[in-house]
Amino acid sequence: MTFTDSVASAIGQYLVHRTKVVGADEHLFVSHRGGHPLGYAIAAETFQAVLAAAGVNAPPDRPRPRLHDLRHSFAVRALQTCPESRDRVAQHTLALTTYMGHAHVSDTYWYLDSTPQLTSDIASACEAYLQGGAS
């Protein structure tokens, strides 16, 4: 069984169980607390419970990972692996904005500014452009 097959099987099993618990609801993820669409607060609380059960502790001077940290890591990695041409970066950023549900592309550009490696890469590309290189 491939990874894709095992994921499809797990999702299928989840859907069968979900339907038994909450009936025919259009939302993929629902709360076991009343069958309402799963909200961020319950998902974040559950994430913290899973971390605790798995024995994932925070380093002494830092908080335990948050669910939102996964979202941030995904966005940063997506931008780090983006093609380097200016047009491709713009297309990639717009697609990421849509995927993440940001209302404004400026909410996605924040990830460029908040990551030292991305900022350094942008500065290097600008410098190369100013010295006559391709952008």
N, C-alpha and C positions, 0 to 999 in steps of 0.2 A: 504494500500500500504506500503510495507516495504521500508527501506532505500535503499536497493539495487535496488528495482523496481523504486524508484523515481530517483535515479542516472541514471539508464539505460534510463528512459524516458527523462530526461533532456539532456543526451548525444544524444539521437535520435533526439530530437527537434533541438539541436545545429547543428547536421550534415545536417538536412534538410535546415536550414537557411544558413549554410556555403556553401552548394552546390548552392543555389540560388545566393549568393554573388560572389563566385569565381569559380564556375563550378566544374568540376571533377579534383581536385588536390589531389595528394597522401598524402599530409601532413595533419595531423589532425587539427593542429592549424595554421591558416594563418592570416596575417595582413589585416585589412580592408583598409590599405593604399597600394593598388595595388595588393592585393591577393598573395603576396609572403609568403614563409614560415615565421612563426612568429619568429623573432629574440629576443635575450635576452634584448636588449636595449628597444624595444617597450613593451615587457612584463613587464620589471622593471618600465618603465614610467607609464604604465597602473596600475600596482600594487600601485604605489604612489598616483595616482589619486583616486583609490578605497579607500585607507586609508584616504585621505583628505575628500572624500565624506562621509565616515563613521564617521568622526570626531575623528579618531585615531591620537593623537598628541604624540610627543616624550616627555619624561621627560625633565626637564630643562637642565640637564647636559649630555644628550644622544641624538644621532640622532634618527629619526623616523625609525621603522623597515624597513628592505630591503627585497626584494624577496629572495636574497641569504641567508638571515637569516633562512628562512623556510627550505631550503636545508640543512643548517648546523644543525638545530635542528633535522631534520629527521635522519641525519647520526648519531648524538650523541645518540638519543633515540634508534636507531636500535642497536648500539653497547652496550648500557647500558642494553638492554634486551637480549643480546646474551647469549647462554648457556656457562657455566663456564669452561668446559674442554678445554684444549689447542687445541686439534684437531678441536673441534666445533668452537672455536673463529677464528681459521685460515680459516675454511670453510665459516663462516659467513662474515668475513672481505673480503674474495675473492668475495663472492656473492655481497656484498655491493659495492666493487670496480667496478664490472661489471655493476651493476644497475645504479650507479652514473656516469658512463662513464669515469672514471679515466683511464688514460693511464698506470699508474703504481700503484701497491698496496701501495707504500710508500705515495702516495697522500691521501690514505684513512687512513693509520696509523697516519697521522697528527691529525685526530680527537681524537685518543686515548691520544695523548700528550697534546692536547689543552683543555682538560676537566678535572678539578680537581678531580671530583668523579671517573672518569674512571682511572685516574692516581693512585688514592688511592686504588682502587679495584685491579689494576694490581700489585701495590707494596705489598698489603696484600697477594695476591695469590703467588707471588714470595717468600715472607717470609715464608708462610705456606709450600711451596714446599721445601725450603732450610732446614726447620726443620723437614722434613720427611713426610709431608702431601701429599695428592694427588694433582695433578695439573689439 
